[in-house]
Amino acid sequence: MHIDNRAAAGREDGFAMHEFRFIHTSDLHLGMSFGSLPDQVRGRLVEARHETIGRLAEAAGAHGAAHVLLAGDTFDSETPSDAVRAQALAAFGAADGLTWWLLPGNHDSLAAEALWDRLRRDAPANLRLVDRPAPVEMDGTACLLPAPLPRRFPGRDLTAWMDEVPSAEGLIRIGLAHGPIQRFGGADDATPVIAPDRAARARLDYLALGDWHGQMRVDARCWYAGTPEKDRFRHAGRGACLAVSIAGPGAEPEVASIDTGRFYWREHALTLTPGIDWAVGLADTLPDAGPARRDTLMSLILEGRLGVEARRGLTARIQAVAPEFAHLQADDTQLATEFEAEDLDAIAPGGALRQAADALAADAAGAGDEARIAAAALNRLYGLLREDAG
């Protein structure tokens, strides 16, 4: 693949000759296994992550950029398989005219000495490993200030050194780092935060951050790029990267999002009540029928309450449309079932079975785990008897 390098050369499209264009991305997590999802979709998701390298190269070409900044967690673990590593390096190397700048993150920190030794040995000429906190010149136009992670939990703000480092006059200052600027509520809450005003403190024209998997603007000069291929429902939508243009030192960056993701992740809460047509509510919630569903992962959170027969219909409809999606899951733990007298009559008009049904219905009307267990048992009993009757 050839990349049109117009970033630092004079151009005829009206932009200043010293404008610097690049792609900012992070958190590719190559080799992620998606162990919590069914086998039939896991392979497709793993392959889509590898394909992001080519899509990022295409985004760079469309943006007229000669550089891609990878702000950490390029690999999902410190021990990616030989195939994951070798195929990634081959894909990076295939982007002719494009330079990749790879920063160690918390998942692939420098503590993984074997990984980084192999990367240094096998990296193609267009892959630059920024594994030291030292300024690096980029095409005589920009100065890159990287903050590589020496270990998963570094114990300090690794961007602090940028404040004191000068750069040659006329060079655009770009910081590259991986980590939180606030407590995101995840497993890494012990990690010190990056100063949210680091760009101003260090006189950076742009601070490219990784770690947060959704795109986020911290301020005009500081952004999280998000992952180019989504990997969880927490960050809904399709993966994307950031296309950045900086006219010169001191100029405010122009930042635009470019879609790069193949799969669309969507989580939606559907609130139901007996007075609402559940079929209409479900149809309005699901994306339109068609081939796009094949690349959609959908998580339905069912809330409220439904009558027992309506609930059986809803469950059957979800099961019927699920094969059209890459993955469709429904969480009904917050959906209560209302049992009317005629529902209990359908189970048994009297006798011991009716007494058991009445007891379960009374428990199901309560709250907590016991109520959910009782409702599930009563639903199962109702369903079994209906199947026998059929």
N, C-alpha and C positions, 0 to 999 in steps of 0.2 A: 504494500500500500504506500502510495506517495502522498506526502503532505505538502500543500502549497505554503511555502514559508514567505509570508508577507509582513511578519510581525515587526522586524527591525529594519527592513529595507524600505526605500522610498516607494510610494504607491500612487496610483492614479485615482483612488477612490475618495479623495478629499480629506484623509486623515494625515495628521502630522507625521513626519518621517521618523521621529523618535518614539512613536507610540509603541507600547509593548502589550502584546496579546498573549494570553495563556488560558489553559483549562485548569480549574481547581476541582479536585475530586478527593475522595477518601473512602476508607472502609469497604474495599472491594471484598474482603474476607474470602479470598479464593480458597477452595477446599472445605467450605462450610458444608456440614453433612445433613442438616435439616432433619435430625433424628426424630423429632416429635410429629412429623407429618407422614402420611402414608407412602409406601414405597413407590407407587405409580407416579407421584409428582416429585419425589425427591431428586431423581435423576435429572429431570427437566430443569429444576431450580439450580442444581449444581452446574449444569452445562451453561445456563444463562449467565451465571456469575463469570465464567471464563469468557463468554462472548462480550462482556462489557469492555474488555480491552479493545477489541475492534471497534465497538461503538464509540468509545472515547476518542479513538483515533479519527473516526469520521467526524465527530463533533469538533475536534481541533481543526480539521481541514475546512469545515464549513465556517468556522470562526476566523480562519486565517492565522491560526496560532501554531507556533513551532515548539511549544513546551506544554507538558502536562505535569502539574504538581500533585503528587500522591501523598496526602497528609496522614499517613499512618494506617495500620491494619490492612495492608495489601493482602496479607495471608491471614487466615482465620486462626492459625495456631503457630506455635514455635517449631512444630515438627510437621510441616506439610509433606505429603507424599512426594516421591521423586517425580511422579507423573504430573502432579499439580504444579510443582516448581518448574520443571523443564518446559511444560507446555506454556506456562505464563511467560517465561523468558523468550520463548520462540515467538509468541504473539507480540510482545514488546518490540522485539527486534525486527518484526515484519513491517513496522510503521516507518517507512523510509522518510527521512527529513523531519522526524519528530523526536524530541528528547523528553524522556521520562525522568522525573526526579522523585526518588523513592525514599520516604522517611520511615524509620522504625516507629511503630505504634506500641500500644500495650499488649496486643495479641501477638505481635511479631517483634518484640523488643530485642535489643542488642544482647540481652542475656542468652538468647538462642544462638550461641556462638557457632554451632555447626551450620545453621541456616545461613548466617551472614557470611561465613567462610565460603560456602558453596555459591552464594550470590556474587561475591567478589570474584570468584574464580570463573563463573560461567556467564556473567551478565553480558548482554550484547553491548556494542559500542555506544548505542543511543540510550542506555539505561544508566543514570547517575545515582549512586547510592550516597545519600547525604547522611552519613552516620557519625559525623562529628559536629559539635556546635562551633562552627567557624564560617565566616562569610565565603560565599562562592559567587563568582561573577557569571552572569548569564548573557552571552552575546554582546558584551560591552554596553548593554542597555540597562540591566538590572543587577542588583546585589541581593542574593538569596541568603537569609539568615535562618538556618534550620535549628530545631530543638529536638533532636532524636531522643527516644526514651531508652535509657540504659537498662531498665528493668520494668516489669509490669507496673509496680507501684514505686515511682521514683522518690516520693517523699518531699518534693519541693517543686516550685514553679520553674520549669526548665526554660521559660522564655525570658527570665529576668536578665540574662546576660545581654540581650539585644539592646537594652537601654544604653549601655556604655560603649557599644561598638560603632565606630565611625565607618562611613563608606565613601568611596571616591565621589567627588563633586560631579553632578550630572547623572548619577545612577539612581534608578528607582529602587526603593528599599521594600523588599517583600519578606515577611516572616512566614515560616512554615512550622506548624506545631500540632500536637495531638493531645487532647485532654479536655476536661470540662472547665467552663468559666463559672459554673454554679453547680450545686448539688442536684443532679438529675434524678436522684432517687433509685439508682441502680445498685448493682453489687459492688461498684467501685467507689462508693461514697467516701472511702478513706483516702482517695487520691486528692492531693492539694489542687485547688482550682487555679486556672490561669487568670491573671489579672485581666478583667474585662476591658480595661482601658490600656492594654499593652501597646496597641497600635499608636496611640497618642504618646505614651511614655517613651517609646523607642523610635519615634519619628518615622513610623512605617507608613508607606503608601498603601500597603495592603497586608493583612494578616490572614493567611489561609489555615483554617483549623479543621481537624478531623476528630472523631470520637462520637459525636451526636449523629444519628443515622437519618435525621430529617434536616432539610435545608433550613438555615436560620441566619438572619441578619442580626449581628450584634450591634454594629454601628456601620456607618458608611464605608469604613475601611477594614472591617473585620467580619468574616462570614464563616459559617459552617457549610460545607458543600453538601453534606448528606451522602448516603451511599448511592452509587449509580444503578444498583439493582436492589430493590427493596427486599427485606428478609423477615419482616414481622408485621403484624397488624397494628402495632403501636404507631408506626409511621405509615399512614395510609397513602395510597396513590401509586404512582409509577416512579421508579428511580430516575435521577437526573444529575447533571453536573453543572458547574458554574463556568460561564464564559466571561472572562475578565479582560477589560481594556483599560490601560492607564496611559494617558497622553504624555506624561512626563513627571519628574519629581515634584511632589506637592499637589499634583492634580488629583481630584477625587475620582476613584475608579468607577467605570461603568460595568455593571454586573448584570448578567442575564442568565436565566436558567434554560438548559437544553435537556430535553427528555432523552434518556439513554436506556431506561428499563424496558424489559420485555413483559414482565408480569405486573399486573395491577392488583394491589392488596387493598381490601376494603372491609371495614368493620362497621356494623350498623345495628343499632338497638331498635327493635320492633315492639312497640307497646300495644297490647291486645286487651280488649274487653269483650264480654259477650254481646254487647250492642254494636260492635264493629264487624264488618265483613272481613274476616281474616284473609280470604283469598285476594281481595283487593289490596289489603295492606301488604301482603307478601309480594304481589306483583309490582306494586309501586316501589318496593324496597330493592328487589333484584334488578340488576342491569338488564337491558333489553336482550331478548333471545337472539342468538346469532353466534358466529365463530369467535367473537371477542371473549365469550365466556370461557373458552378453552384456556385463555391466558389470564384468567381472573381467579384470585383466591379470596373467598368471602367468608366472613365470620358473622353469623347472626346471633344476636343476644336477644332472646325472647323474654319479654317482661309482661306483667299484668296477670290476667286470668282469662280462662276460656272454659266453656262447657266441655264435658268429656268427649262428645261426638265431634265437636269442632276441633278439639285438640288432636284427635285421631286423624281428621282430615288434613290439618296443617302438617302433621308429621309425615303423612303419606305424600303430600305434595312436595315437601322439601326433599324426601328420598327420591322422588321421581325426577326432579330437575338436577339433582346433585351430579350425575354423570356428565352433564354438559359443561361443568366447571373444572378448572385445574384442581380446585379443592373447595368444597363447601361444607362448613361445619355449623352446627346450631347448638347453642348453649341454652337449655330450657330450665336451668335450676332456679331461675327467678320467675318462672311462669307457673302460677297456681291453677289447679283444676277445680271447677265448680261442679258438684254432683247434685243434680236435682232428684226429686223423689222418683220420677219416671226412670232415671238412670239406674237407681238402686233396684227398682222393680224389674228392670231388664236383666239384672244379675240374678235376682231371686225374689219372688213376692213374699216369701216367709221362710221359716225354718232356720236351721243353724247357719246356712250360707248367708241368709239375709242379715242375721245378727252379726256375723263377721263383717259384712259389707257396711252395716251401720256403724260398727265400731271403728273401722278404717276411715269412714267419712267423717266421723267426729274428730279423730286424730288429725286428719288432713286439713280440717278447718283451722287448726292452730298455726303455730309458727315454728321456724327452726328446722333442724335436720329431721326430727321425728315426724313433723308434718309432711316434709318432702318424701320421706320413706313410705309413709302411709298412703300418700297420694299416688306414688309410683306403683305400690302394690295394688291399689284399687284400680288404677288404669290398666294394669296387667290383667287383673281378674276380669274386668269388663271386656277387654280385648279378646281374651281366651274364650269367654262364653259367647261373644259375638261370632268368633270364628267357628266355634262348634255349631252355633245356630245356622250359620251360612252353609 
